[in-house]
Amino acid sequence: MKEITDRLGRGRINGEKARLAKKLGQEADSLLTCAGYKSDSQDCKNCRAIASRRKNMMWSILKNVEPGQIIIR
């Protein structure tokens, strides 16, 4: 997720941002649905919190991309 987030911050064109945002959302989803999640583990809580923030970032990016400029592969 860090690599995708870093790439998003480098001023990509909207189509590329949308593609990276979708990939970021997929990775965040996999962490949010982790089968090994332990509610008593601080590491798991931190991981879930970061994944949730990245998922919100994805929606913010997609909201700001004009529909005609979204190219998802």
JOZIUR-V340067 format. One record per backbone hydrogen bond with DSSP energy under -0.5 kcal/mol. CO is the residue of the C=O (numbers start at 1). NH is the residue of the N-H. Records with the same first field share a line. If there is no record, write none. Layout:
CO: NH ; NH
//
This chain:
1: 5
2: 6
3: 7
4: 8
5: 9
7: 10
8: 11 ; 12
13: 17
14: 18
15: 19
16: 20
17: 21
18: 22
19: 23
20: 24
21: 25
22: 26
23: 27
24: 28
25: 29
26: 30
27: 31
28: 32
29: 33
31: 34
34: 37
37: 39
38: 41
40: 42
41: 45
42: 46
43: 47
44: 48
45: 49
46: 50
47: 51
48: 52
49: 53
50: 54
51: 55
52: 56
53: 57
54: 58
55: 59
56: 60
57: 61
58: 62
59: 63
60: 64
61: 64 ; 65
62: 65
66: 69
67: 70
69: 71
71: 73
//
